Amino acid sequence: MKIPSSIWTLLIGIVLTLASLWYGQNHGLLPTEASDEAVLVDGLFNTMMVISTGIFLIVEGVLIYSAFKYRQKPGDNEDGPPVEGNVPLEILWTAIPAIIVIGISVYSFEVYNEIGGFDPHAIHDAPVTQNMSMKMPGAAIAATLNDTPPSNEPNLNQEKSDAAMQDPGTAAVRNADQIPQKVDAPGVGSVAPTIGESPDKAGKPPELLVNITGLQYAWIFTYPETGITTGEMHLPIGREVKINMTANDVIHAFWVPEFRLKQDAIPGRQTEIRFTPRTAGDYALVCAELCGPYHGAMRAPIVVETPEAFDQWQKEQQVASRETLNQAVAYNPANLSPDKFLAPYTKDMGINTAIINQVHK
């Protein structure tokens, strides 16, 4: 019994669809989803993988089938039939990719909005006279533009820098006095690249604020609310984090693959990013902009932990910062001799008085 070609086409279509759906959800190409935003980004990526897998299987399947079905037979030296074109087929294979691209574009734009990116309503809601000073999230074009001509409009980068410098820890690591703060991008109203709050958290203040300073070749984290300065960032699960960042020298980039977010740290601009950690673990902050010969070593640990563990870490850091000076500097109030002053520290180390005096001399 010969099976009609329509039945074969239907069966092959079902198999390809099931295979594409399965692989699109089980490809295993992405790292852990460590933030709420990562779930949205992964949904977009998985959708593109489903479509890409289906297209790949169809195209390669047709090529392999045609190579065997229509291969030249032994002794067949005739020319193939002249085929001048098939207009309906050409329309079909032009329309289908166009629909796919438009669909993915709309989906990706929606994801970008959901993670706090570009807000199309901000342009229409703002008065025309404020276009040069309004904040337009997500406009990375400002990162590469020079200052505008002299203007009476406020320098929002300077305002954000001044606010961050109110924290002594941030002021100690940033050389804002040596780097002029850029003004808004001409005609766009952009201050700096921004990924703000998601629509469901619009108008709500972040639960945690962290100032980040990038420099060759390290990241320094300061917590203005607690006065902590550290080279290792700790974040609590479930609390929205707002990060204000800039750079002291060249362009760096805040990139944590598990968060699915990336933001540039730019000299003279105050960039911003918001996200909510969701999975406990140890991650690595990687600089994703070529910033010099040791760019590959510019990494910093990020620890996502429970709110209780985070609060405990903050308390420990605050206690440690108060005791650092006394622990790091050998203070000799009684003006004792070196051997007597160091005796409590060297007793368990097997160092005797003669060795101390010899080193001292």
TORKOL-4160 file (C-alpha; in steps of 0.2 Angstrom, whole numbers, padded with zeros to 4 digits, m for minus):
361
<pt num="1" X="0000" Y="0000" Z="0000"/>
<pt num="2" X="0007" Y="0017" Z="m0005"/>
<pt num="3" X="0006" Y="0030" Z="0008"/>
<pt num="4" X="0000" Y="0047" Z="0000"/>
<pt num="5" X="0013" Y="0061" Z="0000"/>
<pt num="6" X="0002" Y="0072" Z="0011"/>
<pt num="7" X="0002" Y="0059" Z="0025"/>
<pt num="8" X="0021" Y="0058" Z="0024"/>
<pt num="9" X="0022" Y="0077" Z="0025"/>
<pt num="10" X="0010" Y="0077" Z="0040"/>
<pt num="11" X="0020" Y="0064" Z="0049"/>
<pt num="12" X="0037" Y="0072" Z="0045"/>
<pt num="13" X="0030" Y="0089" Z="0051"/>
<pt num="14" X="0024" Y="0081" Z="0067"/>
<pt num="15" X="0041" Y="0073" Z="0070"/>
<pt num="16" X="0051" Y="0089" Z="0066"/>
<pt num="17" X="0039" Y="0099" Z="0078"/>
<pt num="18" X="0041" Y="0088" Z="0092"/>
<pt num="19" X="0060" Y="0086" Z="0090"/>
<pt num="20" X="0062" Y="0105" Z="0089"/>
<pt num="21" X="0051" Y="0108" Z="0104"/>
<pt num="22" X="0061" Y="0095" Z="0114"/>
<pt num="23" X="0078" Y="0102" Z="0110"/>
<pt num="24" X="0073" Y="0120" Z="0112"/>
<pt num="25" X="0069" Y="0116" Z="0130"/>
<pt num="26" X="0083" Y="0104" Z="0134"/>
<pt num="27" X="0098" Y="0110" Z="0124"/>
<pt num="28" X="0108" Y="0113" Z="0140"/>
<pt num="29" X="0118" Y="0128" Z="0133"/>
<pt num="30" X="0114" Y="0141" Z="0146"/>
<pt num="31" X="0121" Y="0142" Z="0164"/>
<pt num="32" X="0111" Y="0143" Z="0180"/>
<pt num="33" X="0096" Y="0155" Z="0180"/>
<pt num="34" X="0102" Y="0166" Z="0195"/>
<pt num="35" X="0090" Y="0181" Z="0193"/>
<pt num="36" X="0072" Y="0184" Z="0189"/>
<pt num="37" X="0077" Y="0193" Z="0173"/>
<pt num="38" X="0086" Y="0177" Z="0168"/>
<pt num="39" X="0070" Y="0168" Z="0166"/>
<pt num="40" X="0063" Y="0180" Z="0154"/>
<pt num="41" X="0079" Y="0180" Z="0143"/>
<pt num="42" X="0080" Y="0161" Z="0143"/>
<pt num="43" X="0062" Y="0160" Z="0137"/>
<pt num="44" X="0067" Y="0171" Z="0122"/>
<pt num="45" X="0082" Y="0161" Z="0119"/>
<pt num="46" X="0073" Y="0144" Z="0120"/>
<pt num="47" X="0060" Y="0151" Z="0108"/>
<pt num="48" X="0074" Y="0155" Z="0096"/>
<pt num="49" X="0081" Y="0138" Z="0098"/>
<pt num="50" X="0065" Y="0129" Z="0094"/>
<pt num="51" X="0063" Y="0139" Z="0078"/>
<pt num="52" X="0081" Y="0137" Z="0073"/>
<pt num="53" X="0081" Y="0119" Z="0076"/>
<pt num="54" X="0065" Y="0117" Z="0066"/>
<pt num="55" X="0073" Y="0127" Z="0051"/>
<pt num="56" X="0089" Y="0117" Z="0052"/>
<pt num="57" X="0081" Y="0100" Z="0052"/>
<pt num="58" X="0069" Y="0105" Z="0037"/>
<pt num="59" X="0083" Y="0113" Z="0027"/>
<pt num="60" X="0096" Y="0099" Z="0030"/>
<pt num="61" X="0083" Y="0086" Z="0028"/>
<pt num="62" X="0078" Y="0092" Z="0011"/>
<pt num="63" X="0096" Y="0093" Z="0006"/>
<pt num="64" X="0100" Y="0075" Z="0011"/>
<pt num="65" X="0084" Y="0069" Z="0003"/>
<pt num="66" X="0087" Y="0078" Z="m0013"/>
<pt num="67" X="0106" Y="0072" Z="m0014"/>
<pt num="68" X="0100" Y="0054" Z="m0013"/>
<pt num="69" X="0083" Y="0055" Z="m0022"/>
<pt num="70" X="0090" Y="0065" Z="m0037"/>
<pt num="71" X="0108" Y="0060" Z="m0038"/>
<pt num="72" X="0114" Y="0056" Z="m0056"/>
<pt num="73" X="0111" Y="0038" Z="m0061"/>
<pt num="74" X="0125" Y="0027" Z="m0069"/>
<pt num="75" X="0125" Y="0030" Z="m0088"/>
<pt num="76" X="0114" Y="0045" Z="m0087"/>
<pt num="77" X="0123" Y="0059" Z="m0096"/>
<pt num="78" X="0108" Y="0070" Z="m0100"/>
<pt num="79" X="0105" Y="0088" Z="m0095"/>
<pt num="80" X="0093" Y="0091" Z="m0081"/>
<pt num="81" X="0076" Y="0099" Z="m0085"/>
<pt num="82" X="0077" Y="0118" Z="m0087"/>
<pt num="83" X="0068" Y="0126" Z="m0072"/>
<pt num="84" X="0065" Y="0145" Z="m0073"/>
<pt num="85" X="0057" Y="0148" Z="m0056"/>
<pt num="86" X="0042" Y="0146" Z="m0045"/>
<pt num="87" X="0034" Y="0162" Z="m0040"/>
<pt num="88" X="0023" Y="0155" Z="m0026"/>
<pt num="89" X="0037" Y="0145" Z="m0019"/>
<pt num="90" X="0048" Y="0161" Z="m0019"/>
<pt num="91" X="0035" Y="0171" Z="m0011"/>
<pt num="92" X="0032" Y="0157" Z="0002"/>
<pt num="93" X="0051" Y="0156" Z="0007"/>
<pt num="94" X="0052" Y="0175" Z="0008"/>
<pt num="95" X="0036" Y="0178" Z="0018"/>
<pt num="96" X="0040" Y="0164" Z="0031"/>
<pt num="97" X="0057" Y="0171" Z="0037"/>
<pt num="98" X="0050" Y="0189" Z="0037"/>
<pt num="99" X="0036" Y="0183" Z="0049"/>
<pt num="100" X="0048" Y="0174" Z="0060"/>
<pt num="101" X="0060" Y="0189" Z="0061"/>
<pt num="102" X="0046" Y="0201" Z="0065"/>
<pt num="103" X="0039" Y="0189" Z="0078"/>
<pt num="104" X="0056" Y="0187" Z="0087"/>
<pt num="105" X="0058" Y="0206" Z="0086"/>
<pt num="106" X="0042" Y="0209" Z="0095"/>
<pt num="107" X="0045" Y="0196" Z="0108"/>
<pt num="108" X="0063" Y="0202" Z="0111"/>
<pt num="109" X="0057" Y="0220" Z="0113"/>
<pt num="110" X="0044" Y="0214" Z="0126"/>
<pt num="111" X="0057" Y="0205" Z="0136"/>
<pt num="112" X="0068" Y="0220" Z="0136"/>
<pt num="113" X="0053" Y="0230" Z="0143"/>
<pt num="114" X="0050" Y="0217" Z="0156"/>
<pt num="115" X="0068" Y="0218" Z="0163"/>
<pt num="116" X="0067" Y="0237" Z="0164"/>
<pt num="117" X="0074" Y="0242" Z="0147"/>
<pt num="118" X="0068" Y="0254" Z="0135"/>
<pt num="119" X="0051" Y="0261" Z="0139"/>
<pt num="120" X="0042" Y="0268" Z="0123"/>
<pt num="121" X="0029" Y="0277" Z="0134"/>
<pt num="122" X="0042" Y="0288" Z="0142"/>
<pt num="123" X="0044" Y="0298" Z="0126"/>
<pt num="124" X="0026" Y="0301" Z="0123"/>
<pt num="125" X="0022" Y="0305" Z="0141"/>
<pt num="126" X="0036" Y="0318" Z="0143"/>
<pt num="127" X="0033" Y="0336" Z="0138"/>
<pt num="128" X="0042" Y="0342" Z="0123"/>
<pt num="129" X="0052" Y="0355" Z="0132"/>
<pt num="130" X="0060" Y="0342" Z="0143"/>
<pt num="131" X="0066" Y="0331" Z="0129"/>
<pt num="132" X="0084" Y="0336" Z="0132"/>
<pt num="133" X="0084" Y="0332" Z="0151"/>
<pt num="134" X="0072" Y="0317" Z="0153"/>
<pt num="135" X="0078" Y="0300" Z="0157"/>
<pt num="136" X="0076" Y="0287" Z="0143"/>
<pt num="137" X="0081" Y="0270" Z="0150"/>
<pt num="138" X="0091" Y="0258" Z="0139"/>
<pt num="139" X="0098" Y="0271" Z="0127"/>
<pt num="140" X="0116" Y="0264" Z="0126"/>
<pt num="141" X="0119" Y="0277" Z="0112"/>
<pt num="142" X="0124" Y="0290" Z="0125"/>
<pt num="143" X="0139" Y="0279" Z="0129"/>
<pt num="144" X="0148" Y="0284" Z="0113"/>
<pt num="145" X="0143" Y="0302" Z="0111"/>
<pt num="146" X="0152" Y="0317" Z="0116"/>
<pt num="147" X="0146" Y="0332" Z="0127"/>
<pt num="148" X="0133" Y="0343" Z="0119"/>
<pt num="149" X="0136" Y="0361" Z="0117"/>
<pt num="150" X="0134" Y="0373" Z="0132"/>
<pt num="151" X="0117" Y="0372" Z="0139"/>
<pt num="152" X="0107" Y="0377" Z="0154"/>
<pt num="153" X="0100" Y="0360" Z="0156"/>
<pt num="154" X="0105" Y="0350" Z="0172"/>
<pt num="155" X="0119" Y="0338" Z="0170"/>
<pt num="156" X="0111" Y="0323" Z="0177"/>
<pt num="157" X="0127" Y="0313" Z="0177"/>
<pt num="158" X="0135" Y="0326" Z="0188"/>
<pt num="159" X="0120" Y="0325" Z="0200"/>
<pt num="160" X="0121" Y="0306" Z="0201"/>
<pt num="161" X="0139" Y="0307" Z="0204"/>
<pt num="162" X="0137" Y="0320" Z="0218"/>
<pt num="163" X="0124" Y="0309" Z="0226"/>
<pt num="164" X="0135" Y="0294" Z="0225"/>
<pt num="165" X="0150" Y="0303" Z="0232"/>
<pt num="166" X="0140" Y="0307" Z="0248"/>
<pt num="167" X="0145" Y="0290" Z="0253"/>
<pt num="168" X="0163" Y="0291" Z="0261"/>
<pt num="169" X="0167" Y="0273" Z="0254"/>
<pt num="170" X="0162" Y="0277" Z="0237"/>
<pt num="171" X="0171" Y="0294" Z="0237"/>
<pt num="172" X="0187" Y="0285" Z="0243"/>
<pt num="173" X="0188" Y="0274" Z="0227"/>
<pt num="174" X="0181" Y="0285" Z="0214"/>
<pt num="175" X="0192" Y="0299" Z="0206"/>
<pt num="176" X="0177" Y="0309" Z="0200"/>
<pt num="177" X="0186" Y="0325" Z="0203"/>
<pt num="178" X="0198" Y="0320" Z="0189"/>
<pt num="179" X="0184" Y="0314" Z="0176"/>
<pt num="180" X="0172" Y="0327" Z="0170"/>
<pt num="181" X="0154" Y="0321" Z="0170"/>
<pt num="182" X="0146" Y="0320" Z="0153"/>
<pt num="183" X="0130" Y="0330" Z="0149"/>
<pt num="184" X="0115" Y="0323" Z="0140"/>
<pt num="185" X="0116" Y="0315" Z="0123"/>
<pt num="186" X="0111" Y="0328" Z="0110"/>
<pt num="187" X="0093" Y="0327" Z="0104"/>
<pt num="188" X="0090" Y="0311" Z="0114"/>
<pt num="189" X="0089" Y="0316" Z="0132"/>
<pt num="190" X="0100" Y="0301" Z="0137"/>
<pt num="191" X="0111" Y="0302" Z="0152"/>
<pt num="192" X="0119" Y="0285" Z="0152"/>
<pt num="193" X="0114" Y="0266" Z="0148"/>
<pt num="194" X="0101" Y="0261" Z="0160"/>
<pt num="195" X="0091" Y="0245" Z="0164"/>
<pt num="196" X="0079" Y="0252" Z="0177"/>
<pt num="197" X="0065" Y="0244" Z="0187"/>
<pt num="198" X="0053" Y="0231" Z="0179"/>
<pt num="199" X="0035" Y="0237" Z="0175"/>
<pt num="200" X="0028" Y="0228" Z="0190"/>
<pt num="201" X="0040" Y="0237" Z="0202"/>
<pt num="202" X="0038" Y="0254" Z="0194"/>
<pt num="203" X="0039" Y="0268" Z="0206"/>
<pt num="204" X="0046" Y="0257" Z="0220"/>
<pt num="205" X="0063" Y="0261" Z="0228"/>
<pt num="206" X="0076" Y="0246" Z="0227"/>
<pt num="207" X="0078" Y="0236" Z="0242"/>
<pt num="208" X="0097" Y="0236" Z="0241"/>
<pt num="209" X="0109" Y="0249" Z="0234"/>
<pt num="210" X="0127" Y="0245" Z="0228"/>
<pt num="211" X="0139" Y="0257" Z="0221"/>
<pt num="212" X="0152" Y="0249" Z="0209"/>
<pt num="213" X="0168" Y="0256" Z="0203"/>
<pt num="214" X="0178" Y="0248" Z="0189"/>
<pt num="215" X="0196" Y="0251" Z="0187"/>
<pt num="216" X="0211" Y="0243" Z="0179"/>
<pt num="217" X="0209" Y="0229" Z="0184"/>
<pt num="218" X="0197" Y="0226" Z="0198"/>
<pt num="219" X="0180" Y="0229" Z="0204"/>
<pt num="220" X="0176" Y="0238" Z="0220"/>
<pt num="221" X="0159" Y="0237" Z="0229"/>
<pt num="222" X="0153" Y="0249" Z="0241"/>
<pt num="223" X="0136" Y="0248" Z="0251"/>
<pt num="224" X="0131" Y="0266" Z="0255"/>
<pt num="225" X="0118" Y="0261" Z="0268"/>
<pt num="226" X="0130" Y="0251" Z="0279"/>
<pt num="227" X="0147" Y="0259" Z="0274"/>
<pt num="228" X="0154" Y="0243" Z="0268"/>
<pt num="229" X="0168" Y="0243" Z="0255"/>
<pt num="230" X="0174" Y="0226" Z="0248"/>
<pt num="231" X="0181" Y="0217" Z="0233"/>
<pt num="232" X="0167" Y="0203" Z="0234"/>
<pt num="233" X="0149" Y="0207" Z="0231"/>
<pt num="234" X="0136" Y="0199" Z="0242"/>
<pt num="235" X="0117" Y="0199" Z="0237"/>
<pt num="236" X="0102" Y="0193" Z="0246"/>
<pt num="237" X="0089" Y="0182" Z="0237"/>
<pt num="238" X="0073" Y="0190" Z="0232"/>
<pt num="239" X="0078" Y="0208" Z="0235"/>
<pt num="240" X="0078" Y="0220" Z="0221"/>
<pt num="241" X="0096" Y="0227" Z="0219"/>
<pt num="242" X="0100" Y="0243" Z="0211"/>
<pt num="243" X="0118" Y="0246" Z="0205"/>
<pt num="244" X="0125" Y="0262" Z="0201"/>
<pt num="245" X="0142" Y="0261" Z="0192"/>
<pt num="246" X="0155" Y="0271" Z="0183"/>
<pt num="247" X="0174" Y="0268" Z="0179"/>
<pt num="248" X="0190" Y="0277" Z="0184"/>
<pt num="249" X="0199" Y="0275" Z="0168"/>
<pt num="250" X="0193" Y="0266" Z="0153"/>
<pt num="251" X="0176" Y="0258" Z="0148"/>
<pt num="252" X="0173" Y="0242" Z="0158"/>
<pt num="253" X="0157" Y="0231" Z="0158"/>
<pt num="254" X="0147" Y="0222" Z="0172"/>
<pt num="255" X="0143" Y="0205" Z="0165"/>
<pt num="256" X="0137" Y="0190" Z="0176"/>
<pt num="257" X="0132" Y="0176" Z="0164"/>
<pt num="258" X="0120" Y="0168" Z="0176"/>
<pt num="259" X="0110" Y="0185" Z="0178"/>
<pt num="260" X="0109" Y="0187" Z="0159"/>
<pt num="261" X="0112" Y="0205" Z="0161"/>
<pt num="262" X="0126" Y="0216" Z="0155"/>
<pt num="263" X="0130" Y="0235" Z="0158"/>
<pt num="264" X="0144" Y="0246" Z="0153"/>
<pt num="265" X="0154" Y="0256" Z="0166"/>
<pt num="266" X="0159" Y="0272" Z="0158"/>
<pt num="267" X="0171" Y="0286" Z="0163"/>
<pt num="268" X="0161" Y="0302" Z="0166"/>
<pt num="269" X="0144" Y="0293" Z="0165"/>
<pt num="270" X="0133" Y="0285" Z="0179"/>
<pt num="271" X="0126" Y="0269" Z="0172"/>
<pt num="272" X="0112" Y="0259" Z="0181"/>
<pt num="273" X="0106" Y="0242" Z="0182"/>
<pt num="274" X="0092" Y="0234" Z="0192"/>
<pt num="275" X="0089" Y="0215" Z="0195"/>
<pt num="276" X="0083" Y="0203" Z="0208"/>
<pt num="277" X="0094" Y="0188" Z="0212"/>
<pt num="278" X="0084" Y="0171" Z="0214"/>
<pt num="279" X="0096" Y="0157" Z="0215"/>
<pt num="280" X="0109" Y="0155" Z="0229"/>
<pt num="281" X="0127" Y="0151" Z="0224"/>
<pt num="282" X="0144" Y="0158" Z="0220"/>
<pt num="283" X="0146" Y="0167" Z="0203"/>
<pt num="284" X="0159" Y="0177" Z="0194"/>
<pt num="285" X="0158" Y="0196" Z="0188"/>
<pt num="286" X="0167" Y="0197" Z="0172"/>
<pt num="287" X="0173" Y="0212" Z="0163"/>
<pt num="288" X="0165" Y="0211" Z="0145"/>
<pt num="289" X="0174" Y="0226" Z="0137"/>
<pt num="290" X="0193" Y="0225" Z="0132"/>
<pt num="291" X="0200" Y="0236" Z="0145"/>
<pt num="292" X="0219" Y="0233" Z="0143"/>
<pt num="293" X="0232" Y="0219" Z="0144"/>
<pt num="294" X="0226" Y="0211" Z="0160"/>
<pt num="295" X="0207" Y="0212" Z="0154"/>
<pt num="296" X="0205" Y="0193" Z="0156"/>
<pt num="297" X="0210" Y="0193" Z="0174"/>
<pt num="298" X="0197" Y="0207" Z="0179"/>
<pt num="299" X="0185" Y="0196" Z="0188"/>
<pt num="300" X="0176" Y="0197" Z="0205"/>
<pt num="301" X="0166" Y="0185" Z="0215"/>
<pt num="302" X="0148" Y="0187" Z="0218"/>
<pt num="303" X="0139" Y="0178" Z="0232"/>
<pt num="304" X="0120" Y="0176" Z="0231"/>
<pt num="305" X="0114" Y="0170" Z="0248"/>
<pt num="306" X="0098" Y="0170" Z="0259"/>
<pt num="307" X="0093" Y="0186" Z="0267"/>
<pt num="308" X="0098" Y="0180" Z="0284"/>
<pt num="309" X="0115" Y="0175" Z="0278"/>
<pt num="310" X="0117" Y="0192" Z="0269"/>
<pt num="311" X="0112" Y="0202" Z="0285"/>
<pt num="312" X="0125" Y="0191" Z="0295"/>
<pt num="313" X="0138" Y="0195" Z="0282"/>
<pt num="314" X="0134" Y="0214" Z="0283"/>
<pt num="315" X="0136" Y="0213" Z="0302"/>
<pt num="316" X="0153" Y="0204" Z="0301"/>
<pt num="317" X="0159" Y="0217" Z="0288"/>
<pt num="318" X="0155" Y="0231" Z="0299"/>
<pt num="319" X="0163" Y="0224" Z="0314"/>
<pt num="320" X="0179" Y="0219" Z="0304"/>
<pt num="321" X="0180" Y="0237" Z="0296"/>
<pt num="322" X="0180" Y="0244" Z="0314"/>
<pt num="323" X="0194" Y="0233" Z="0320"/>
<pt num="324" X="0204" Y="0233" Z="0304"/>
<pt num="325" X="0216" Y="0247" Z="0309"/>
<pt num="326" X="0220" Y="0239" Z="0326"/>
<pt num="327" X="0223" Y="0222" Z="0318"/>
<pt num="328" X="0233" Y="0228" Z="0303"/>
<pt num="329" X="0244" Y="0240" Z="0312"/>
<pt num="330" X="0256" Y="0234" Z="0327"/>
<pt num="331" X="0252" Y="0247" Z="0340"/>
<pt num="332" X="0265" Y="0248" Z="0354"/>
<pt num="333" X="0258" Y="0260" Z="0367"/>
<pt num="334" X="0271" Y="0256" Z="0381"/>
<pt num="335" X="0286" Y="0258" Z="0370"/>
<pt num="336" X="0292" Y="0240" Z="0373"/>
<pt num="337" X="0307" Y="0232" Z="0366"/>
<pt num="338" X="0304" Y="0222" Z="0350"/>
<pt num="339" X="0306" Y="0205" Z="0358"/>
<pt num="340" X="0294" Y="0209" Z="0372"/>
<pt num="341" X="0281" Y="0217" Z="0361"/>
<pt num="342" X="0281" Y="0203" Z="0349"/>
<pt num="343" X="0282" Y="0189" Z="0361"/>
<pt num="344" X="0263" Y="0186" Z="0362"/>
<pt num="345" X="0263" Y="0184" Z="0343"/>
<pt num="346" X="0279" Y="0174" Z="0341"/>
<pt num="347" X="0277" Y="0162" Z="0355"/>
<pt num="348" X="0268" Y="0149" Z="0345"/>
<pt num="349" X="0279" Y="0152" Z="0329"/>
<pt num="350" X="0295" Y="0145" Z="0337"/>
<pt num="351" X="0303" Y="0162" Z="0335"/>
<pt num="352" X="0315" Y="0166" Z="0349"/>
<pt num="353" X="0322" Y="0183" Z="0356"/>
<pt num="354" X="0339" Y="0181" Z="0347"/>
<pt num="355" X="0330" Y="0180" Z="0330"/>
<pt num="356" X="0319" Y="0195" Z="0333"/>
<pt num="357" X="0334" Y="0206" Z="0339"/>
<pt num="358" X="0344" Y="0200" Z="0323"/>
<pt num="359" X="0330" Y="0205" Z="0312"/>
<pt num="360" X="0328" Y="0221" Z="0321"/>
<pt num="361" X="0346" Y="0226" Z="0319"/>
